[in-house]
Amino acid sequence: MNKKDLTDFMAEATGLKKKDSKIAIDTVLEGIQAGLQTDGKVTLVGFGTFELYTRKARKGHNPKTGDPLDIPAKTALKFRISKKMKEMAAAVNLEEMVAAQEAAAAE
């Protein structure tokens, strides 16, 4: 599912126009970004937590030449799914899903 699919789903589920659904989804995403910029963490109960963290500086090497190099520290984003989402994911049979998608694509 991509953003357009999510917009279509939201419009159908809520009765909103697709344009209004897109605005709502964009607003939620902007809110998540604003929360990360101000607090460094956004928790959506039942879904998961977005959190900024700092990756430590480390040593690495150039894969082409093998020369050592220093990789600087940087801010990164992590996402931890909620218990509810973990349970939902565990219940999904990916093999069946892929087979159904392939069958649909073949038609």
C-alpha positions as CSV (number, residue, x, y, z in Angstrom):
1,M,0.0,0.0,0.0
2,N,1.3,3.4,-0.9
3,K,0.1,6.9,0.0
4,K,-2.4,7.0,-2.8
5,D,-3.8,3.7,-1.8
6,L,-4.1,4.9,1.8
7,T,-5.8,8.0,0.7
8,D,-8.3,6.0,-1.3
9,F,-8.9,3.6,1.6
10,M,-9.5,6.5,4.0
11,A,-11.9,8.2,1.6
12,E,-13.9,5.0,1.2
13,A,-13.9,4.2,4.9
14,T,-14.9,7.6,6.1
15,G,-17.0,8.9,3.2
16,L,-14.6,11.9,2.8
17,K,-13.7,13.1,-0.7
18,K,-10.3,11.9,-1.9
19,K,-9.0,15.4,-1.8
20,D,-10.0,15.8,1.8
21,S,-8.5,12.4,2.7
22,K,-5.3,13.4,1.1
23,I,-5.3,16.7,3.1
24,A,-6.0,14.7,6.3
25,I,-3.1,12.2,5.7
26,D,-0.7,15.0,4.8
27,T,-1.7,16.8,8.0
28,V,-1.0,13.7,10.1
29,L,2.4,13.2,8.4
30,E,3.3,16.9,9.0
31,G,2.2,16.5,12.6
32,I,4.5,13.5,13.0
33,Q,7.4,15.5,11.5
34,A,6.7,18.5,13.8
35,G,6.5,16.2,16.8
36,L,9.9,14.7,16.0
37,Q,11.4,18.1,15.4
38,T,10.2,19.5,18.8
39,D,10.1,16.4,21.1
40,G,12.2,13.8,19.2
41,K,9.5,11.2,19.8
42,V,6.0,10.6,18.6
43,T,3.9,7.7,20.0
44,L,0.7,6.6,18.3
45,V,-0.9,4.1,20.8
46,G,-1.8,0.9,19.1
47,F,0.5,1.6,16.1
48,G,4.0,2.4,17.3
49,T,6.6,5.0,18.2
50,F,8.8,7.1,16.0
51,E,12.0,8.3,17.7
52,L,15.1,10.2,16.8
53,Y,18.4,8.9,18.1
54,T,22.1,9.6,17.5
55,R,24.2,7.0,15.8
56,K,27.7,7.0,17.3
57,A,30.7,7.9,15.2
58,R,32.5,4.7,14.1
59,K,35.3,3.4,12.0
60,G,34.6,1.9,8.6
61,H,36.4,1.2,5.4
62,N,36.0,2.0,1.7
63,P,34.7,-1.2,0.1
64,K,36.4,-0.4,-3.1
65,T,39.9,0.3,-1.8
66,G,39.8,-1.1,1.7
67,D,41.1,2.2,3.1
68,P,39.9,3.0,6.6
69,L,37.7,6.0,7.1
70,D,35.8,7.7,10.0
71,I,32.0,7.7,9.8
72,P,30.7,10.7,11.7
73,A,27.9,10.6,14.2
74,K,24.5,11.4,12.8
75,T,20.8,11.7,13.8
76,A,18.6,8.8,12.6
77,L,15.0,7.8,12.9
78,K,13.8,4.5,14.4
79,F,10.3,3.0,14.5
80,R,9.1,0.5,17.1
81,I,5.8,-1.2,16.4
82,S,3.3,-1.6,19.2
83,K,2.3,-4.9,20.7
84,K,-1.0,-4.8,18.8
85,M,0.8,-4.4,15.5
86,K,3.3,-7.1,16.4
87,E,0.4,-9.5,17.0
88,M,-1.3,-8.5,13.7
89,A,1.9,-9.0,11.8
90,A,2.5,-12.4,13.4
91,A,-1.0,-13.5,12.2
92,V,-0.3,-12.6,8.5
93,N,0.6,-15.4,6.2
94,L,3.0,-13.7,3.7
95,E,3.2,-16.8,1.5
96,E,-0.6,-16.8,1.0
97,M,-0.6,-13.0,0.4
98,V,2.1,-13.2,-2.2
99,A,0.4,-16.1,-4.0
100,A,-2.9,-14.2,-4.1
101,Q,-1.2,-11.1,-5.4
102,E,0.6,-13.1,-8.1
103,A,-2.7,-14.8,-9.1
104,A,-4.5,-11.4,-9.3
105,A,-1.6,-10.0,-11.5
106,A,-1.8,-13.0,-13.8
107,E,-5.5,-12.4,-14.5
